[in-house]
Amino acid sequence: MAEQPDWGKIRNEFPTLSRKIYLNSCSLGLLSNSCKEALHRFIDS
C-alpha cells in the first residue's frame, strides 16, 4: 500500500492557508513557499 502524504507538511507550504480558507479552483492557485523562493532566486540571478 502506498504511503499517505503528510497533508500538514504540504499545507504548511502555503502560508495563506494558515489564516484563510482558499476555495478558488480556477487556473491560478496559491503560491507555495518553494515556488516563491525559486522565483526570488531567478530574479536575483
Protein Blocks (a to p, Z undefined) as FASTA:
>chain_A
ZZdddfklmmmmmmklmmpccfbfcfbdcddfklmmmmmmmmmZZ
